[in-house]
Amino acid sequence: MLKIILFLIAMFVTGFLIVHENWTVTLQGFGYEVTLSTVLLIVLVLIGIYLIQLIKKPFSWLFGFNKRRHTKHFIKKENYLTFVLKTLLDQNNHSVQQILKQKKTLLPKKDIRHLLLEAIFTPSKEVFSNLSHHKDTELAGLRGLYLEEKEKGNIKEAEKLLSRMIDKYPTVNWVVQETYEIQTLQRDWANALLTLEKLFKMKQISKNDYLNQKASLLYMQNKFKDAYLLNRTNPAFAIAYSKENPSYAKTILTTSWNKEPSWDVYLAYYELIKSLPAEKQVKAIQKLISKNKEFRISMLALADIAIKTENWRLAKETLESYLQSYPLTKNVASMMATVARCGWHHEQEAKEWEAKGLETDDKYGWTCLSCNQKTTNWSPSCPYCNKIGQIIYR
């Protein structure tokens, strides 16, 4: 483009001089006056253009070389970062060693990416501390330090780090979630409830989980009615509320049973009727299970009350009906052994049922949805992973 512009200027000047100056041109300046022929002037202009091109070439070559060098380094660095991502996905130890050797030459120590790679491949307290001193990586550094202290069991130090994160990053999802977990570990139920509300507003938990956990937190604060109204399927809430309101106990337990039959609710209901005559006890339980009498728990409840009231025929018929629909468990084998021994005086048959019971593996029970561990009884928090509202019967 520059060549075309200079050529056009030269042609215009030449044409102008030919027409107006009779092939000569006079240059004045600094007290001098020079008269040149137009032809000579054209030659000098062309020589000047040529000299400009000669001078420009070394600079262009030097600039191009520098650009190519930077481009090559950039491509090498991008390929390296791609390799990092691939290694993280593959979890290849050999590749990790190669990365640790390359990053020293590709990324200077002051580069934040260098610190992040250190945190990924060689995490240490020093690395996380360095990250926490940079504005762009402060949260990553504090998080690394927090998790390290938490893993070591240094709860007080972990709390201090979490407090710093709460002050600076109060709306970060992870920070709020960790705050909730710390509060539940400390059994700070009131503040945990407030944090749970915040998590729900941030859409970090589903509505169902939110209601279950909120009910569990209210239960831990002895607000049994509020817990029950939020979750009427949980037997612990119904039982606690029924004890708080003896005059409405049967209604509360029946409502809970109709929503979600539970062995614990049956036992609580039995406590309310055990002083009645045997026949009325059986009728009361039959009324309790009337809406779901084919359910596993319902059949077990009826068999149990039949055994307690020594109604052996009803007990045997109920258990035999149960075994036609559901697998044998230790509890059922024990019931069958009791009926055979106490009801029909068949000791050999009782021993056979007890032997079968030893071979079974109960699949039913209270289980934590978070860690999948089984517990003997329901509790608001899992005794293994401390998660709130995750224990269900299945």
Summary of the structure (lengths in Angstrom):
residues: 394
radius of gyration: 42.4
end to end distance: 80.7
largest distance: 144.7
contacts: 1126
relative contact order: 0.04
helix: 73%
strand: 6%
